[in-house]
Amino acid sequence: MTRYIFVTGGVLSALGKGIAASSIAVLLQRQGFKVRIRKGDPYINFDCGTMNPYQHGEVFVTYDGGETDLDLGHYERFTGTPASKHDNITTGRIYFEVIEKERRGEYLGNTVQVIPHVTDAIKQFITHDTEDDDFIIFEVGGTIGDIEGLPFVEAIRQLGYDLGWDRCLYIHLTLVPYIATAKELKTKPSQHSVQQLLSLGIQPNMLLCRSSYPLPEALREKLALFCNVPKKRVFDAIDVSHIYEVPLRFDDQAMAQEICDYFKIKVSPPEMQEWAAMVQRLKNPKHKIALGIIGKYAELPDAYKSLLEALAHAGLALETDVEIAWVPVEDLTPEEAPMRLAGLDALIVPGGFGARGTEGKKVALAFAREHQIPCLGICLGMQLMVIEFAQNVLGIQDADSTEFRNTSEPVVSLMRETEQLGGTLRLGNYPCVLQEGTQAFKIYGTSLIEERHRHRYEVNTSYQKDLEAAGLLFSGMSPDGKLPEIVEVVGHPWMVGVQFHPEFKSTPLKPHPLFVGLVQAALDIKKEKK
């Protein structure tokens, strides 16, 4: 029998519902349960594919080609369970499906309304394909009180009625701010948030209190009384130095046992030794490198969330503190490159879309190539690696991508013609065959891999022969040999470009080999220089 845990948030956004849901899943997994996490996002976009990173942060890509909320990346990294495009839904997609049904006449002429038709569609999304899961954790995006989130809140209320309250647990994450002038924590925002939730028909069964300090016993009792929640189910969710500590802090408070007690399940406490050892290594590195991220969203780290986590995972594997240096590309010129890049041990040129910032990225790639700095180009970064090589090594001055302009030398070109932006990318898992004896083969230790993609444009194989003759090896190709997947600079200590996004598959307990290889190369060169 599948049980449901609903996670809502109050007072304000960015409290960390995704981290909380992921941490709860970790605890349940380590009690032997099979757990899946899903999320409902209240915005009207069909999916995250065309949303600006400045507004939404990273678009996370699932193995089956979904462009989803970045929280699904947290779900995967914490649980190790691949998320599906069917684990994320938006208001826009819900309304799209409801309207399609209405056009097909499936409502038999009835008036189509938010209740029951929209809420039924949400409930169907939450409960579909759950036969093999012990727990479904469903995160409601946004903040309680947001008008766009009301159908989701109503849907999870109805599920308690439909399935039985004994199969549904409601957890509310709320803020308990510290007022510096008064030198005390304040519970009133949490009380008001719970009152809003109650007004929508949901009594929370547990409170997670996000704060900078642990709750004093008196405040815990006060919250329990005014929010009608047992004191033993009012939990601290205090700030930690790294997100992977959160499951341990929840475990310290016996949260998993309380969840199981609520559902009347008798199990042993979760086995957290492996997780605790991982966090201990993360907090006590033996080495350090400086790694530059050459990106146009340098002031917005959430745009590179999976990339940052993948680097942390690689550092964890090698007991290394990977210190990130953000390098804006708008004003990066060949004259300034030595001053801004010379002190870095490694570089990453990440993915992106559009021409803005590409000249600065090419400057960084040229500097890494000429000065033997370990470098990884991802997606657009790989394409620019090829363009830079074609321009500066082969001397093809007009070499460029048709994404940026019409050019007589389309080293990178469009896969197929299209007029719309959404739904036109090569998305999700695709296979790649690695050439034996190459850097790529050494990194992966196998000849066949599968990685996640998100792009429209491809490196043009018409230039492959000339590029390889000059020293840019196409070491990974699609099985039919038509699509370049990995390139590497021959004779360079470690300069690799990949068409896919390896960061989406990295987890703290299974770091991605490309990032481990990059950090190891930086460590080796740093050691040689000493």
C-alpha positions in Angstrom: 0.0 0.0 0.0 1.4 3.4 -1.1 1.5 6.1 1.5 1.7 9.8 0.7 3.6 12.6 2.3 2.7 16.2 1.2 5.3 19.0 1.8 4.1 22.6 1.7 5.9 25.8 2.6 4.8 29.0 4.3 5.8 32.6 5.1 8.2 33.0 2.1 9.8 31.1 -0.7 13.3 29.6 -0.9 13.0 27.9 2.5 14.2 24.6 1.0 11.2 22.4 0.5 13.0 20.4 -2.1 16.0 19.7 0.3 13.5 18.8 3.1 11.6 16.4 0.8 14.8 14.9 -0.4 16.2 14.5 3.1 13.0 12.8 4.3 13.3 10.4 1.3 16.9 9.5 2.3 15.7 8.6 5.8 12.9 6.4 4.5 15.1 4.8 1.9 17.6 3.8 4.6 14.8 2.0 6.4 14.3 -0.2 3.4 11.4 1.7 1.7 11.0 2.5 -2.0 10.4 6.2 -2.3 9.5 8.5 -5.2 9.4 12.3 -5.0 7.1 14.4 -7.2 6.5 18.1 -7.5 3.7 20.4 -8.6 4.7 23.8 -9.8 1.9 26.5 -9.8 3.2 28.6 -12.7 1.3 28.5 -16.1 4.3 27.6 -18.3 3.9 24.2 -19.8 7.3 23.2 -18.5 10.6 24.8 -17.5 12.2 24.6 -21.0 11.8 28.2 -22.1 12.1 29.9 -18.7 14.8 32.4 -18.0 17.5 31.2 -15.5 17.4 34.6 -13.9 13.8 33.9 -12.8 13.8 30.2 -12.3 17.4 28.9 -12.0 18.6 25.8 -13.7 16.4 23.6 -15.9 17.0 20.0 -14.8 16.8 17.3 -17.5 15.5 13.9 -16.7 16.7 10.6 -18.3 13.5 10.5 -20.4 13.7 14.0 -21.7 11.8 16.1 -19.3 12.7 19.8 -18.8 11.8 20.2 -15.1 12.2 22.2 -12.0 15.7 22.2 -10.4 14.3 20.5 -7.3 14.1 17.2 -9.3 17.9 17.4 -9.4 18.0 17.5 -5.6 15.6 14.5 -5.5 18.0 12.5 -7.8 21.2 13.5 -6.0 19.9 12.7 -2.6 18.0 9.4 -3.4 20.0 8.1 -6.3 16.7 7.3 -8.0 16.4 8.7 -11.5 13.5 11.2 -11.7 11.1 11.1 -14.7 9.4 13.8 -16.7 6.3 12.4 -15.2 7.4 13.5 -11.7 7.0 17.2 -12.4 3.8 18.9 -13.4 2.8 22.6 -13.8 -0.4 24.4 -13.7 0.0 25.1 -17.5 0.3 21.5 -18.3 -2.7 20.6 -16.1 -4.9 23.2 -17.8 -3.5 22.1 -21.2 -4.6 18.5 -20.6 -8.0 19.6 -19.2 -8.7 21.8 -22.2 -7.7 19.0 -24.6 -10.1 16.7 -22.9 -12.9 19.3 -23.1 -12.2 19.8 -26.9 -12.4 16.0 -27.4 -15.8 16.0 -25.6 -14.6 13.8 -22.7 -16.5 15.8 -20.2 -19.8 15.1 -22.0 -20.9 18.7 -22.2 -20.5 19.4 -18.5 -19.2 22.8 -17.3 -15.5 22.4 -16.8 -14.4 23.8 -13.4 -11.3 24.0 -11.2 -13.2 21.6 -8.8 -13.5 18.8 -9.7 -11.8 18.7 -13.2 -8.5 20.5 -12.5 -8.1 19.0 -9.0 -8.9 15.6 -10.4 -6.1 16.0 -13.0 -3.7 17.0 -10.3 -4.7 14.0 -8.1 -4.3 11.7 -11.1 -0.8 13.0 -11.6 0.2 12.5 -8.0 -1.1 9.0 -7.8 -0.3 7.6 -11.2 2.1 4.6 -11.5 2.7 4.2 -7.8 2.0 0.5 -7.4 5.7 -0.3 -6.7 6.3 2.6 -4.3 6.0 2.5 -0.5 6.0 6.3 -0.3 5.2 9.1 -2.6 6.5 12.5 -1.4 4.8 15.3 -3.2 6.1 18.8 -2.9 3.7 21.7 -3.6 5.7 24.5 -5.2 5.3 28.1 -4.1 4.1 29.4 -0.8 0.8 28.8 1.1 -1.4 31.8 0.3 -0.3 32.1 -3.3 -3.4 32.3 -5.5 -1.9 30.1 -8.3 -1.2 27.3 -5.8 -4.7 26.9 -4.6 -5.7 24.1 -6.9 -2.7 22.0 -5.8 -3.5 22.6 -2.1 -7.1 21.6 -2.7 -6.1 18.5 -4.6 -3.9 17.3 -1.7 -6.7 18.0 0.8 -9.0 15.9 -1.3 -6.5 13.1 -1.5 -6.6 12.8 2.3 -10.4 12.4 2.0 -10.2 10.0 -0.9 -7.4 7.7 0.3 -8.0 8.0 4.1 -6.2 10.3 6.4 -4.2 7.4 7.8 -2.4 7.1 4.4 -1.6 10.9 4.0 0.9 12.9 6.1 1.0 16.7 5.8 4.3 18.4 6.6 4.6 22.2 6.6 7.9 23.9 6.3 7.8 27.3 7.8 10.1 30.2 8.9 10.9 31.0 12.5 13.0 34.2 12.1 15.6 35.5 14.5 15.1 39.2 15.3 18.5 40.5 16.1 17.4 43.6 18.0 15.2 41.6 20.3 17.7 38.7 20.4 14.9 36.1 20.1 13.1 33.8 17.6 9.6 34.7 16.6 6.8 32.1 16.0 4.1 34.4 14.8 4.8 34.0 11.0 4.6 30.3 11.5 1.3 30.6 13.4 -0.2 32.7 10.6 1.1 30.3 7.9 -0.6 27.4 9.6 -3.8 29.4 10.0 -3.8 30.0 6.2 -3.3 26.2 5.7 -6.1 25.5 8.1 -8.4 27.9 6.2 -7.8 25.8 3.1 -8.8 22.6 4.9 -5.4 21.1 5.8 -4.2 20.5 9.3 -0.5 19.9 9.2 0.7 16.8 11.0 4.3 17.9 11.3 6.1 21.2 11.3 9.6 21.8 10.0 10.9 25.1 11.5 13.5 26.7 9.3 15.7 28.9 11.5 19.3 30.0 12.2 19.1 28.6 15.7 17.5 25.5 17.4 14.1 26.1 18.9 14.0 26.6 22.7 11.7 24.1 24.4 9.2 27.0 25.3 8.9 28.0 21.6 8.4 24.4 20.6 5.6 24.0 23.1 4.1 27.3 21.9 4.1 26.2 18.2 2.6 22.9 19.1 -0.2 24.5 21.1 -1.1 27.2 18.6 -0.6 25.1 15.5 -2.4 22.0 16.9 0.6 19.7 16.3 2.1 17.3 18.8 5.3 18.8 20.3 7.3 15.7 19.3 6.4 16.5 15.7 7.7 20.0 15.7 11.2 19.7 14.2 14.2 22.0 13.8 15.3 22.7 10.3 18.3 24.9 11.1 20.9 26.2 8.8 23.8 23.9 8.0 27.1 24.3 6.2 26.1 21.9 3.4 22.8 20.6 2.2 23.9 17.0 2.6 23.9 17.5 6.4 20.1 18.0 6.5 19.2 14.2 6.5 21.6 13.8 9.5 20.1 16.7 11.4 16.6 15.3 10.8 17.8 11.8 11.9 19.1 13.3 15.1 15.5 14.2 15.9 14.2 10.8 15.0 12.1 12.2 12.2 11.8 8.9 10.3 10.6 7.1 13.4 7.9 9.8 13.9 6.8 9.4 10.3 6.6 5.6 10.6 4.7 6.0 14.0 2.2 8.2 12.2 1.6 5.5 9.6 1.7 2.8 12.3 4.7 1.1 10.7 7.2 -0.6 13.0 10.8 -0.5 11.6 14.3 0.0 12.9 16.0 3.5 12.8 17.6 4.3 9.4 21.1 3.2 8.6 22.9 6.5 8.2 26.6 5.5 8.6 27.5 5.7 4.9 25.8 9.1 4.6 27.4 10.4 7.8 30.9 9.2 6.5 30.2 11.0 3.2 29.4 14.3 5.0 32.4 13.9 7.2 34.7 13.6 4.1 32.9 16.6 2.5 33.6 18.8 5.5 37.2 17.8 6.0 39.0 18.0 2.7 42.8 17.4 2.5 43.4 19.3 -0.8 42.2 22.4 -2.5 42.0 23.7 -6.1 40.6 26.9 -7.6 38.2 26.2 -10.5 36.8 28.9 -12.8 33.3 28.7 -14.2 33.2 30.7 -17.4 29.5 31.6 -17.6 27.1 34.4 -18.5 25.0 33.8 -15.4 28.0 34.2 -13.0 25.9 36.3 -10.6 23.2 33.6 -10.3 24.6 30.3 -9.0 21.2 28.6 -9.1 21.6 28.6 -12.9 24.4 26.1 -12.5 23.0 24.2 -9.5 23.7 20.6 -10.8 27.2 21.7 -12.0 28.1 23.0 -8.6 26.9 19.9 -6.9 28.8 17.7 -9.4 32.0 19.5 -8.6 31.3 19.1 -4.9 30.8 15.3 -5.5 34.1 15.1 -7.4 35.8 17.0 -4.6 34.3 14.6 -2.1 35.7 11.6 -4.0 39.2 13.1 -4.0 39.0 14.8 -0.6 39.4 18.1 -2.3 37.8 21.5 -1.6 36.9 22.8 -5.1 36.8 26.5 -4.7 34.6 28.2 -7.3 35.8 31.4 -9.1 33.0 32.9 -11.1 34.4 34.5 -14.3 31.9 36.8 -16.2 32.3 36.5 -19.9 30.8 39.8 -21.1 34.1 41.7 -20.8 36.7 38.8 -21.0 39.2 39.8 -23.7 42.5 38.2 -24.7 44.3 41.1 -23.0 42.6 40.5 -19.7 42.6 36.7 -19.8 46.1 36.2 -18.2 45.1 38.4 -15.2 41.8 36.8 -14.7 42.5 33.2 -15.5 46.2 32.5 -14.8 45.6 31.7 -11.1 43.0 29.0 -11.7 43.8 25.3 -11.6 41.0 24.3 -13.9 38.2 25.8 -16.1 34.7 24.8 -17.0 32.7 26.4 -19.9 29.1 25.3 -19.2 26.1 25.0 -21.5 23.8 27.8 -22.6 21.9 29.3 -25.5 22.4 32.3 -27.7 25.4 34.4 -28.8 25.7 36.5 -25.7 29.0 35.9 -24.0 30.4 33.4 -26.6 33.4 35.6 -27.5 34.5 35.7 -23.9 34.0 31.9 -23.6 36.2 31.4 -26.7 38.9 33.6 -25.1 38.9 31.3 -22.0 39.0 28.2 -24.1 42.0 29.5 -26.1 43.8 30.4 -22.9 43.2 26.9 -21.4 44.4 25.2 -24.6 47.5 27.4 -24.9 48.5 27.3 -21.2 47.8 23.6 -20.6 45.0 24.3 -18.0 42.6 21.3 -17.4 39.3 22.3 -19.0 35.9 20.8 -19.6 33.4 22.2 -22.2 29.8 21.3 -21.7 27.2 21.4 -24.5 27.6 24.9 -25.9 31.0 24.9 -24.2 32.0 21.9 -26.3 30.7 23.6 -29.5 32.7 26.7 -28.7 35.8 24.5 -28.1 35.4 23.2 -31.6 34.8 26.7 -33.1 37.8 28.2 -31.3 40.0 25.4 -32.5 38.8 25.8 -36.0 39.4 29.5 -36.0 42.8 29.7 -34.2 44.4 26.4 -35.1 43.0 25.6 -38.5 42.8 29.3 -39.4 39.1 29.1 -40.6 38.3 32.7 -39.6 34.6 32.5 -40.5 34.1 29.3 -38.5 31.0 29.7 -36.3 27.6 28.3 -35.3 24.5 29.0 -37.3 22.8 29.6 -33.9 24.7 32.9 -33.8 24.8 34.0 -37.4 24.8 33.0 -41.0 28.3 31.9 -41.8 30.1 30.4 -44.8 31.8 27.9 -42.4 29.1 26.3 -40.3 31.2 24.3 -37.9 28.1 23.9 -35.7 24.7 23.8 -37.3 21.0 23.1 -36.6 19.8 19.6 -36.3 16.5 20.3 -38.1 14.5 23.4 -39.1 11.9 24.6 -36.6 10.0 27.8 -35.8 9.2 27.2 -32.2 11.4 27.1 -29.1 9.6 24.6 -26.8 9.8 20.9 -27.5 12.5 21.1 -30.3 15.6 20.0 -28.4 17.4 16.7 -28.3 16.5 15.8 -24.8 17.3 13.0 -22.3 19.5 10.0 -22.5 21.3 9.1 -25.7 24.1 6.5 -26.2 27.7 7.3 -27.1 30.5 5.0 -28.3 34.0 5.8 -27.1 37.1 5.2 -29.0 39.6 3.0 -27.2 42.9 4.6 -26.1 41.4 8.1 -25.8 41.1 10.3 -22.8 37.4 9.7 -22.8 37.8 6.0 -22.7 40.3 6.3 -19.8 37.8 8.5 -17.9 34.8 6.2 -18.3 36.6 2.8 -18.4 34.1 1.5 -21.0 33.3 1.9 -24.7 29.6 2.5 -24.4 28.0 5.2 -22.2 24.6 6.9 -22.0 24.3 10.6 -21.1 21.6 13.3 -21.0 21.3 16.0 -23.7 19.6 19.4 -24.0 20.5 21.1 -27.3 19.4 21.9 -30.8 22.7 22.3 -32.6 25.4 19.7 -33.4 29.1 19.8 -34.4 29.3 19.5 -38.2 31.1 16.2 -39.1 32.1 17.7 -42.5 35.0 19.3 -40.6 35.9 16.2 -38.6 38.8 15.1 -40.8 40.5 18.5 -40.8 40.0 19.0 -37.1 41.4 15.6 -36.2 44.4 16.1 -38.4 45.1 19.3 -36.5 44.8 17.6 -33.1 41.1 17.8 -32.0 40.1 14.2 -31.7 36.4 13.1 -31.9 36.7 10.5 -29.2 33.0 9.9 -28.7 30.3 9.5 -31.4 26.7 8.4 -31.6 26.4 4.7 -32.4 25.6 5.5 -36.1 28.7 7.7 -36.3 26.8 10.8 -37.4 26.7 12.9 -34.2 29.9 14.0 -32.3 29.5 13.5 -28.5 33.0 14.0 -27.1 36.1 15.9 -28.4 39.5 16.2 -26.8 42.7 18.1 -27.6 45.5 15.7 -28.3 48.7 16.5 -26.3 46.9 18.6 -23.7 47.0 17.3 -20.1 43.2 17.3 -19.9 40.9 19.3 -22.3 37.6 17.6 -23.1 34.4 18.8 -24.6 31.1 16.9 -24.3 27.8 17.6 -26.1 25.8 16.3 -23.2 25.3 17.4 -19.6 27.2 15.1 -17.3 26.3 17.1 -14.2 22.7 15.8 -14.3 23.8 12.3 -13.5 26.3 13.0 -10.6 25.4 12.1 -7.0 27.4 12.4 -3.8 27.6 8.7 -3.4 28.4 8.2 -7.1 30.3 11.2 -8.5 30.4 11.5 -12.3 33.8 10.4 -13.7 34.2 13.5 -16.0 34.3 15.8 -13.0 36.5 13.5 -11.0 38.8 13.3 -13.9 38.9 17.1 -14.3 39.6 17.7 -10.5 42.3 14.9 -10.5 44.0 16.5 -13.5 44.1 19.8 -11.7 45.5 18.2 -8.6 48.2 16.4 -10.6 49.4 19.5 -12.3 49.3 21.5 -9.1 51.4 18.8 -7.4 53.9 18.8 -10.3 54.4 22.6 -10.0 55.3 22.4 -6.3 
